[in-house]
């Protein structure tokens, strides 16, 4: 049985200080020589970047909607392997989950799946004795959620702290920290939340150090570590392993590299997802395919990175490598050519709208990406990648792989999605179901190509994205741990 000391850092609502406390705890314990693993509940890409900076290990997401509840503990164990402490930062309020689906994907749900004690971060700036009623309510709402302590944030003075501590003595929940307001720990934000670490690394390093100092000075680290060590063994199920995951998922039959070939007929999008298998589902790889695959040359898969493309899940890259790819990163802002021998390209999310002039100015790389796509090589693009493949973004030339125009808007598109592949493509066969999320303030016109990538089911029925030859481009962010056959299929297609 796996037993990793662990804490879930939660709050009554967004804006209470979860990121400051969670990141500060990670950095403070790491500074003491403890191996620390950082995790984030939900699909957010930005907070894990700060966790990576604090711990020196990849930040990991735990999303029970996209990956399913059954994968949460195994993914956690994978990320926390060899660590003396794992800190899980929650999302929104403790009990807020996927809209209309009860506790699913909430911080409370993940805490229960991990059998982890919860530390509640409370913004105490405008209350005193009432804090006890608030904590009592959260602690008693769900008997399966164990709130093991409270950290008071934005405390105004010594007198204010004394009043808060006195009130909480009657709640039975110990106070494990009290933090004053501190300017040095603030992190700049913009239209999609905090500014990613990759865009302001020196400032981010200073901010994380300030968080660590504030938390170390204001929190009972020994008490918090003791609480983490009180967590029981994780539920049975073992540790997720990308190699095992890929071996258990089918490298699904890839479409022809002939761009003129007719695709398989696209089925009508089904009414619901109950009982549906994800991409790769429960099918198995043929033994001979596994054996021969190990001996074949590794195709180079170029994965976009740098300041403009910071949104990716660590497991996606691990699955590509486990499927046999030689994964090489490139920066569309700086590199004028794709990595030598590139056979496929993955372009994830990020902020191309912020860097549109620089991306557009790198004409050599734009041309290289377009030529690779035209050659029939597999290209998978999500959100920011979709915009980069468009003809233009805010009027500036992009790669021109897609006959579409993209632009910034004031409207935020945000939420979980249920989708079905409407067209046979390099990531999935027609009819495969997938769960993902959207998170952007841009639009692309048209919103779907002649062969759409997905038929959306949640929150409304619509078609979205583009499939053109071996190019798959969409706004939908997906976590491939839920469908390891996706990575296997893509790599197999790169082999030609």
C-alpha positions in Angstrom: 0.0 0.0 0.0 1.2 3.5 -0.8 1.3 6.0 2.0 2.5 9.6 1.2 2.1 12.3 3.9 -0.3 14.8 2.3 -2.4 17.9 2.8 -5.2 19.4 0.8 -5.2 23.2 0.9 -8.8 24.4 0.5 -10.8 27.6 1.1 -14.5 28.7 1.4 -14.2 30.5 -1.9 -11.8 31.7 -4.6 -9.6 34.6 -3.7 -9.0 33.4 -0.1 -5.3 32.8 -0.6 -5.0 29.1 -1.5 -2.2 29.6 -4.0 -0.2 31.7 -1.6 -0.5 29.2 1.2 -0.1 26.1 -0.9 2.9 27.4 -2.9 4.4 28.8 0.3 4.1 25.5 2.1 5.7 23.7 -0.8 8.6 26.1 -0.9 9.0 26.3 2.9 9.2 22.5 3.3 11.4 22.1 0.3 13.8 24.7 1.8 14.0 22.4 4.9 15.3 19.6 2.7 12.0 17.7 2.3 11.2 16.2 -1.1 7.8 17.9 -1.9 5.3 17.1 -4.6 2.8 19.8 -5.7 -0.7 19.1 -7.1 -3.6 21.2 -8.3 -7.3 20.1 -8.2 -9.0 20.8 -11.5 -7.7 21.7 -15.0 -5.8 24.9 -14.2 -2.4 25.1 -15.9 -1.0 28.2 -14.3 -0.8 27.3 -10.5 1.2 24.1 -11.2 3.9 26.3 -12.8 4.3 28.0 -9.4 4.3 24.6 -7.7 7.1 23.4 -10.0 9.1 26.5 -9.1 8.5 25.8 -5.4 9.3 22.1 -5.4 11.7 21.5 -8.3 9.3 18.8 -9.5 6.6 18.9 -12.2 3.4 20.3 -11.0 0.5 17.9 -11.5 -3.2 18.2 -12.0 -5.9 16.0 -10.3 -9.1 16.4 -12.3 -11.8 13.9 -11.5 -14.0 15.1 -14.3 -11.5 14.7 -17.1 -9.7 11.7 -15.8 -12.4 10.0 -13.8 -12.4 9.5 -10.0 -10.7 6.1 -10.3 -7.4 7.7 -11.6 -7.0 10.4 -9.0 -5.2 8.3 -6.4 -3.0 6.5 -8.9 -2.0 9.8 -10.7 -1.3 11.4 -7.3 0.9 8.4 -6.3 2.8 8.7 -9.6 3.5 12.4 -9.1 4.4 12.0 -5.4 6.7 9.1 -5.8 9.7 9.4 -3.5 8.4 12.4 -1.7 8.2 13.1 2.0 5.2 15.4 1.6 2.6 16.2 -1.0 0.6 19.4 -1.0 -2.6 19.6 -3.1 -4.0 23.0 -3.9 -7.8 23.1 -4.2 -10.0 24.8 -6.7 -12.6 27.5 -6.0 -14.5 26.8 -2.8 -14.0 23.5 -1.0 -17.4 22.0 -2.1 -17.6 23.6 -5.6 -17.4 21.0 -8.4 -18.5 20.5 -12.0 -21.7 22.5 -12.5 -24.8 20.4 -11.9 -22.9 17.3 -11.0 -22.8 17.5 -7.2 -19.4 17.0 -5.7 -17.7 15.7 -8.8 -14.2 17.2 -9.4 -14.5 19.4 -6.3 -11.7 19.8 -3.8 -13.8 17.9 -1.3 -14.2 15.1 -3.7 -10.5 14.8 -4.4 -9.7 15.0 -0.7 -12.0 12.0 -0.1 -10.5 10.1 -3.0 -7.0 10.7 -1.5 -8.1 10.2 2.1 -6.3 13.4 2.8 -6.8 15.9 5.7 -7.8 19.4 4.6 -6.4 22.7 5.7 -8.9 25.5 5.3 -7.6 28.9 4.3 -9.9 31.6 5.5 -9.9 35.2 4.4 -10.4 36.8 7.9 -10.0 40.4 6.7 -13.6 41.4 7.5 -14.6 39.2 10.4 -13.8 38.1 13.9 -16.1 35.8 15.9 -18.1 34.9 12.8 -15.1 32.9 11.6 -16.0 30.1 14.0 -19.5 29.7 12.5 -17.9 29.6 9.0 -15.4 27.0 9.9 -18.0 25.0 11.8 -20.2 24.9 8.8 -17.5 23.7 6.4 -16.2 21.1 8.9 -19.7 19.7 9.5 -21.1 19.8 6.0 -19.6 16.4 4.9 -18.6 13.9 7.6 -16.2 12.3 5.1 -14.2 15.5 4.7 -11.7 15.9 7.5 -10.8 19.5 8.1 -7.7 19.1 10.3 -6.8 22.8 10.7 -7.3 26.4 9.7 -4.9 29.0 8.4 -6.1 32.6 8.9 -5.2 34.8 6.0 -5.2 38.6 5.7 -5.2 39.1 9.4 -5.1 42.8 10.3 -3.3 43.0 13.6 -2.2 41.1 16.7 -5.6 42.1 18.4 -7.5 40.8 15.3 -5.6 37.5 15.4 -6.3 37.1 19.1 -10.0 37.6 18.5 -10.0 35.0 15.7 -8.1 32.4 17.7 -10.4 32.9 20.7 -13.5 32.3 18.5 -12.0 29.2 16.9 -11.2 27.6 20.3 -14.9 26.6 20.5 -14.9 25.1 17.0 -12.6 22.2 17.8 -10.6 22.9 14.6 -7.0 24.0 15.5 -5.5 27.2 14.1 -2.3 26.2 12.2 -1.3 29.6 11.0 -2.1 33.3 10.8 -0.8 35.4 7.9 -0.7 39.2 7.6 -1.2 41.1 4.4 2.0 41.2 2.5 2.7 43.1 -0.7 5.7 41.0 -1.7 3.7 37.8 -2.2 1.3 39.3 -4.8 1.4 37.8 -8.3 0.3 39.8 -11.4 -2.8 38.6 -13.2 -4.5 39.3 -16.5 -7.4 38.1 -18.6 -7.0 34.4 -17.8 -5.7 34.6 -14.3 -2.2 34.7 -12.9 0.7 35.5 -15.3 2.5 32.2 -15.9 6.0 31.6 -14.4 7.6 31.2 -17.8 6.7 34.8 -18.7 8.3 36.4 -15.6 10.6 33.9 -14.1 12.8 36.2 -12.0 9.7 37.9 -10.6 8.1 34.5 -10.0 11.1 33.2 -8.1 11.0 36.3 -5.9 7.3 35.9 -5.3 7.6 32.2 -4.4 10.4 33.0 -2.0 8.2 35.7 -0.4 5.4 33.2 -0.1 7.7 30.7 1.6 9.0 33.3 4.0 5.5 34.4 5.0 4.2 30.9 5.5 7.3 29.8 7.4 7.0 32.8 9.7 3.2 32.6 10.2 2.4 28.9 10.2 3.0 26.0 12.5 5.0 23.9 10.1 5.6 21.1 12.5 1.8 20.9 13.2 1.1 20.9 9.5 3.6 18.1 8.8 2.2 16.1 11.7 -1.3 16.5 10.1 0.0 15.4 6.7 1.6 12.3 8.3 -1.7 11.4 9.9 -3.2 10.6 6.5 -3.8 6.8 6.1 -2.6 4.7 3.2 -4.0 5.6 -0.2 -6.9 3.5 -1.5 -5.8 0.3 -3.3 -5.1 0.7 -7.0 -1.4 1.3 -7.1 0.6 4.0 -8.9 -0.2 5.2 -12.4 2.6 4.4 -14.9 2.7 5.9 -18.4 4.3 2.8 -19.9 1.7 0.5 -18.4 -1.1 2.9 -19.4 0.1 3.0 -23.1 0.5 -0.8 -23.1 -3.1 -1.1 -22.0 -4.6 1.3 -24.5 -4.9 0.6 -28.2 -2.7 2.6 -30.7 -5.9 3.1 -32.6 -5.9 2.5 -36.3 -4.5 5.7 -37.9 -6.1 7.3 -41.0 -4.3 7.4 -44.3 -1.6 10.0 -44.8 -3.2 10.6 -48.2 -5.0 13.9 -47.5 -7.4 13.2 -50.3 -8.6 9.9 -48.8 -12.2 9.8 -47.8 -12.7 9.5 -44.0 -14.9 6.9 -42.4 -18.5 8.1 -42.1 -18.9 10.3 -39.0 -21.7 9.0 -36.7 -24.2 11.3 -35.2 -23.1 12.5 -31.8 -24.8 10.3 -29.2 -27.2 11.8 -26.6 -25.1 11.0 -23.5 -21.8 9.6 -22.3 -23.0 7.0 -19.8 -21.2 3.8 -20.3 -19.0 5.2 -23.0 -15.3 4.2 -23.2 -12.7 6.9 -23.7 -10.3 6.9 -26.5 -8.3 3.6 -26.2 -11.0 2.4 -23.8 -10.4 -1.1 -22.4 -8.9 -2.6 -25.5 -5.4 -4.0 -25.5 -2.3 -3.6 -27.7 -1.4 -6.8 -29.6 1.7 -8.3 -28.1 3.5 -8.4 -31.4 2.9 -4.7 -31.9 4.4 -4.0 -28.5 7.4 -6.1 -29.2 8.1 -4.7 -32.6 7.4 -1.1 -31.5 10.3 -1.2 -29.0 12.7 -2.0 -31.7 11.6 0.7 -34.2 13.3 4.1 -34.4 11.7 6.7 -32.2 10.0 9.4 -34.2 10.8 12.9 -33.1 7.7 14.7 -31.7 8.2 18.4 -31.3 6.2 19.9 -28.5 5.7 23.7 -28.4 6.9 25.5 -25.3 8.3 28.9 -24.2 6.4 31.9 -22.9 3.6 31.7 -25.5 2.7 28.0 -25.0 2.8 27.2 -21.3 -0.4 25.1 -21.0 0.3 21.4 -20.9 -0.1 18.4 -18.6 3.1 16.5 -17.7 1.4 13.2 -18.2 0.7 14.0 -21.9 4.4 14.3 -22.6 5.2 11.2 -20.5 2.7 9.2 -22.5 4.2 10.3 -25.8 7.6 9.2 -24.6 6.2 5.9 -23.3 4.5 5.3 -26.7 7.9 5.5 -28.3 8.4 9.1 -29.2 11.6 11.2 -28.9 9.9 14.2 -27.4 11.8 17.5 -28.1 10.6 20.9 -27.1 10.8 24.0 -29.3 9.9 27.7 -28.7 7.8 29.3 -31.5 9.0 32.7 -30.2 12.7 32.1 -30.7 13.3 29.0 -32.8 13.4 29.5 -36.5 13.2 25.8 -37.3 11.5 22.7 -36.0 13.8 20.2 -34.2 15.9 18.1 -36.6 13.9 15.1 -37.9 10.5 16.2 -36.6 7.8 13.7 -37.6 4.9 15.3 -35.7 4.0 18.4 -33.7 2.0 19.0 -30.6 1.0 22.6 -29.8 -0.8 23.1 -26.5 -2.4 26.0 -24.8 -1.0 29.3 -23.7 -1.1 33.0 -24.6 -0.4 33.5 -28.3 -2.7 36.5 -28.2 -0.2 38.2 -25.9 2.7 37.4 -28.2 1.0 37.6 -31.6 3.5 40.2 -33.0 6.5 38.1 -32.0 4.9 34.8 -33.3 4.0 36.5 -36.5 7.5 38.0 -36.9 9.0 34.5 -36.8 8.1 33.8 -40.4 10.6 31.0 -40.8 9.0 28.8 -38.2 5.5 29.6 -39.3 6.5 28.4 -42.8 8.2 25.3 -41.4 5.0 24.3 -39.4 2.8 24.9 -42.4 5.1 22.8 -44.7 5.2 20.0 -42.2 1.4 20.0 -41.9 1.0 20.1 -45.7 3.3 17.1 -46.0 0.8 15.0 -44.1 2.8 14.8 -40.8 0.5 14.6 -37.7 -0.1 17.9 -35.9 -2.2 18.2 -32.8 -3.2 21.7 -31.5 -5.2 22.8 -28.5 -6.6 26.3 -28.0 -3.5 28.4 -28.3 -2.2 25.9 -30.9 -5.5 26.3 -32.8 -4.9 30.1 -33.0 -1.3 29.6 -34.1 -2.4 27.4 -37.0 -5.0 29.9 -38.2 -4.5 32.2 -41.1 -4.3 35.2 -38.7 -4.6 36.3 -35.1 -5.8 39.8 -34.4 -5.0 40.6 -38.0 -1.4 39.3 -37.8 -0.3 36.4 -40.1 0.0 33.0 -38.4 0.8 29.6 -39.9 -2.1 29.5 -42.3 -2.7 25.8 -41.9 -6.4 26.5 -41.2 -8.6 28.6 -43.4 -9.8 30.6 -40.3 -9.3 34.0 -38.6 -8.8 34.3 -34.8 -9.2 37.4 -32.6 -9.4 38.4 -28.9 -12.8 39.2 -27.3 -14.0 40.3 -23.9 -16.1 37.2 -23.4 -14.7 34.4 -21.3 -15.4 30.9 -22.4 -14.8 28.5 -19.5 -16.0 25.1 -18.5 -16.0 21.3 -18.8 -17.0 19.7 -22.0 -18.2 16.3 -23.1 -17.2 15.6 -26.7 -17.3 12.9 -29.3 -14.9 12.7 -32.3 -17.0 13.3 -35.4 -14.1 12.7 -37.8 -11.5 10.0 -37.9 -8.2 11.7 -37.1 -4.7 11.4 -35.6 -6.0 11.5 -32.0 -9.1 9.5 -32.1 -11.4 7.4 -34.4 -14.8 8.7 -35.3 -17.2 8.0 -32.4 -14.6 8.1 -29.6 -15.8 10.0 -26.5 -13.6 12.4 -24.6 -14.0 14.8 -21.7 -12.1 18.1 -21.6 -12.4 21.8 -20.8 -12.3 25.2 -22.6 -10.6 28.3 -21.2 -10.1 31.3 -23.5 -11.2 34.8 -24.4 -10.8 34.4 -28.2 -13.0 33.3 -31.1 -12.1 31.7 -34.4 -14.2 32.1 -37.5 -15.4 29.8 -38.7 -15.7 27.8 -35.4 -15.5 24.5 -37.2 -14.2 23.2 -40.5 -15.8 21.1 -43.1 -14.7 18.1 -41.0 -15.1 19.2 -37.3 -12.9 17.8 -34.6 -15.6 17.4 -32.0 -19.3 17.3 -31.4 -19.8 18.9 -28.0 -22.5 17.7 -25.5 -21.9 19.9 -22.5 -23.1 22.5 -21.9 -24.8 22.7 -25.3 -24.7 20.6 -28.5 -22.5 22.1 -31.2 -19.6 21.2 -33.5 -16.2 22.6 -33.0 -12.6 22.4 -34.3 -10.9 21.3 -37.4 -9.6 18.1 -38.9 -7.7 18.5 -42.1 -5.6 15.6 -43.3 -3.5 14.7 -40.3 -4.0 18.0 -38.6 -6.3 18.1 -35.5 -7.0 21.5 -34.0 -9.6 22.5 -31.4 -10.3 24.7 -28.4 -10.7 21.5 -26.3 -8.0 20.9 -23.7 -7.7 17.2 -22.9 -5.8 15.1 -20.4 -4.4 12.1 -22.1 -4.1 10.0 -18.9 -7.8 9.4 -19.4 -7.2 8.0 -22.8 -3.6 6.8 -23.3 -4.6 5.4 -26.6 -4.5 9.0 -27.9 -0.7 9.2 -27.4 -0.1 5.7 -28.8 -2.2 6.5 -31.9 -0.4 9.8 -32.5 3.0 8.3 -32.2 2.1 5.4 -34.4 1.0 7.8 -37.0 4.3 9.7 -36.7 6.0 6.5 -37.6 4.3 6.8 -41.0 
